Amino acid sequence: MSADNAHKSRERFAGPLAISGLVGAGLLLLLVLYPEKSLLKLLENPEVSSPAQQRYLEALLHLRNGDTELVIPLVRSYLAAGCTEKAAAALSHQRGRLSAEQFKTVMALQYELRRQELEWVSLDEPGWEKARKNYAAQIEQMHKAGATPQELARYLADARSLRDGTTVQWLEELLGSDADPASAEVAAAIALGKGDYRGAATFYFKGMQVAQADQKRRMFLAGVGALQSGNLVQEALAAAEVNLTSDLAKDRGILKYLVKLSLAANRPDKAQLYVRKALGYSSDVGKTRVQP
């Protein structure tokens, strides 16, 4: 027998069907060793974004179309790899009712998708404005769904880094218009970052109006302190007098602070009134108004 004939008659190591069988057996072994829920939990690790992970999830999703438990890790994997088109397609296939936790996760993934879409487009490209509007619309949707002031502040920071000035302005106005203490504190922090000490104080004093006792004390001191940070000592003293509520006027720590503030503002008369109040003497702190 010739060498050629011997070569022709030699069997291959494995044909296509055999290879497919081996792959199937490997997947079956994986499922046996790792029950599906355990495997999905492993695949949900944000640090895992390998093609193998994506292929496995894609295969499962093909069998269970729209399953949220599969869509979430798959989209997370796509976004970790920067595959925005695949992430958008996977999210569009999501079916069924979502639990509260799943809804929150899907919203976060949709936000990250819109953020990446805007990030990958240059300002001078035709698609930038459309991506910006989609990004802003997603933030609006999350605000309506109950995004916290801290979350809105994070979106604001992202919008600023993306050079989306329109969304930055809208978020700043949104945080400043909300009357709750948490929003007021975030808005004040933004104002301080821009060197707007008067604006920051205004936000703190606004938040005081609906704050609880401990929050009210903290925001009062923060508002007065913001003006001091801008070297606006006279204004700080005037604002302290205007915003000093009856309960705060009984706080010896607050009164001692106002004594020091009065002396720093060269108002020994006001300092004397706050000293008498701190010592428990009957005196009308509001009798002597701060001179302009």
N, C-alpha and C positions, 0 to 999 in steps of 0.2 A: 504494500500500500504506500502510495507516495505521500510526501509530507503535506502536499496540498489537500489530498483526500482526507488525510488524518485530521488536518485543521478544520476541513468542512464538516467532518463528522463529529468533531468535538462539541459537546453541549455547552450552551451559554450558562453563565453562573446563575442568572435569573431573568425570566421574561417579564414583560410589563405587568401581567396579571399577578405574578409572584411578588413583584415589588409592591404593587398596590395592596396585596394581602399582608405583607410585612408592615406597611404603614398602618393599615387598619388594625392589625394585631397590636402595634405599638400604642395606638390611641385607646384601644380597648384595655390594654394593660394600665395605661395612665388613669383611665376612669375607674378601674378596679382598685388601684393603689390610692387614688384620691377621689373620693365621692364628689359628685358634681358641685355641691355647695362649697366644699372645702377647696376645690380647684378654682372655682370662681372667686372665692375670697383671696386666694393666692394671686390670681390674675388682676384683682382690683388694686393691687399695690401700685400707687402712682409712679413709683420708680421703674416699673416694668413697662416697657413700650417696644418690645422686640417684635419683629415680623412674625415669629412663631406664635407669640401671644395673639396677635391680630388674626392670623389665619385660623387658629383654634376657635376664637370667638366668632369669626365670620361664618365658620362651618356650623357652629351651634345655632347662630342666629338664622341661618338658612333653614334649619329644621324648626325653629320656634320663632317665626317672623314677628318682630315688634316686641319681643320680651324685654321689659325694662331692665331686668337683672342682667341681661346680656348687653343691651344697648349702652348702659352707663359705663361699664369698664372698657367697652370697645371705643366709645367716643373719647373717653379719657386717654386711652392709648394713642388714638389718632392725634389728639391735640398735643400730647407730649412729644410726638414726632413731627409736629407742625403740618399735619395733613388736614387742612381745613375743609377741603372739598369732601373728603371721605367722612369727616366728622359731621358735616351738614347733612349729607345723605343718610347717615345712620340715624341722626336725630329725627329726620323726617319720617323714618319708618317706625318710630316708637308708637306702640298701641296700648290700649287699656288704661284703666284708672291708676293714678299714682298715689302712693301714700304721701303723707306730709313730708317725710324725709326724702323720698324719691323726687318729689316736686322741687324741693329746695336744691337737691343735687343737680337735677336737669337744668334748672334756671342758672345755676352757677356755671355749668358746662356751656350753655348757650351764651352767657356773658363772655366766657373765655374765647369762644369761637368768634364772636363779633369783635372782641379786642384784637385777636390775632389777625383777622381779616383786615382791620384798619391798619394794624402795624405793618403788614406786608405791602401796603400800597403807598406810593410816594405822593406828596402833596400835589405835584404837578401832573399826576396821572388822571385820566378821565374817571376812573372808578372810585377816586378818593371820596368824593362828596356822597356817593351812594353808600359806601362803607361807613362813613361818619354818621349818616342818618340811621343806618341799621344799628350802629353802636349806641347812639343816643336813645333810640326807640327801645332797645333792650334794657337800658338803665331805667327808663320811664316805667317799663313793665315791672321791673324789680322793685322800684319805689312803690308802685301801687300794690305790690304783693307784700309789702311790709318790711322793706330793707331798713336796717338800723342806721342811725346817723354815722356810726363807725364804718359801716359798709359803704355808705354814700361818700364818706371821706376817702375811702380807698379808691372808689370809682373816680373821684375827683383827681386824685394823684395820678391815676392811670391816664385820664383824659389830658392832663397837663403834659405828661411824658409823650403822649401821642400827638401833641400840638393841636389838639381839638379845642380851640379857644371858645367856640360857641357852647359846647357842653360844659366847659369849665365855668363859664359865666352863669349858665343855668343852674348848675349844682351849687355854686356859691350863693346864689339868690334863694334857692330852695332851702338850703341849710339855715340861712339867715332868717327866713320867713317863718320857720317852724318855731312854736313857742315852748316846746318841751325843753327841760334842762340839758338833756344829752345833745340835742341839736344845737342849742345855744353855745355849749362848750366847744363843740367842733367848729362852729362858725367863728367863735372868738379866737380859737387857735389859728385858724386860717388868716384872720385879720392880723393877729400878732406876727405871723410869719411874713406878712407884707408890710409890717411897720405901722399899721393903722391902730394905734393905741386907743384912741377915742372910740373907734368902731368896735374894738374888742370889749371895752368896758360896757358899751351899750348892749352888746349881746349877753354879757354876764348878768347885767342888771335886769334885762328882759327875762332871762331864764329864772331869775329869783322869784318872779311873780307867781310861778306855779310849782316851785320847788318845795321839797320836804325840808324839815328843820335842819338836818345835817347838810343837805345840798345847799340850802339857802345861805348858811354861814360860809361855806366854802366859796360860793359864787360871789358873795358880797366882798370877801377878801380878795378874790381873783380880779373882780372889777376895779376895785380901788388900786390893787397892785399893778394892774395893766397901765393905769394912768401914771403911776409912779415910775414904771419902767420907761415911759416916754418923757420923764422929767417934768411931768405936768402936776406938780405937787399941790398947787392951789386948786386946780380942778379936781384932783383926787380928794381933797378935803371937802370941797363943796359937794361932790358926788356922794361921799360917805354920809354926809349929813342928810341929803335928800333921800337916800335909799336905806337909811338906818331904821329898821322896823322896830316895833315895840318889844318884840321878843329878843332881837339882837341887842337892843339897848340895855338888856339885863345881863348880857354876857360879859363877864369881867375881862376875859381874854380879848374880846373885841374892843372894849373900852380902853384897855391898856395900849392896844395897837393905835387907837385914835389919839391917845395922848402923844405918842411919839410922832404920829403924822402931823398933829397940830404944831408941835415944836419945830418939825422940819419945814412946815409952811410959815414959820415965824408968826404963829398965832398963839401966844401964851395964854390969852384969855380963853380961847377954846380948849386949850390943854387943861386949864384949871377947872372948867366945867366938867370935862370928862373924868378928871381925877375925883372930883366930888361925887360924881355919879358912881364911879367904881368903888368908892368908900361907903356907899350907901346913903349919902346925904341927899335930901330932896332938892333937886335943882332941875330946871327945865333946860335940857341940852339944846333945844331948838330955839331958845330965846335970842341967842347971839348968832346972827347969820354970818356966813363967810363973806368977807368983803371981796369984791371983784379985784 
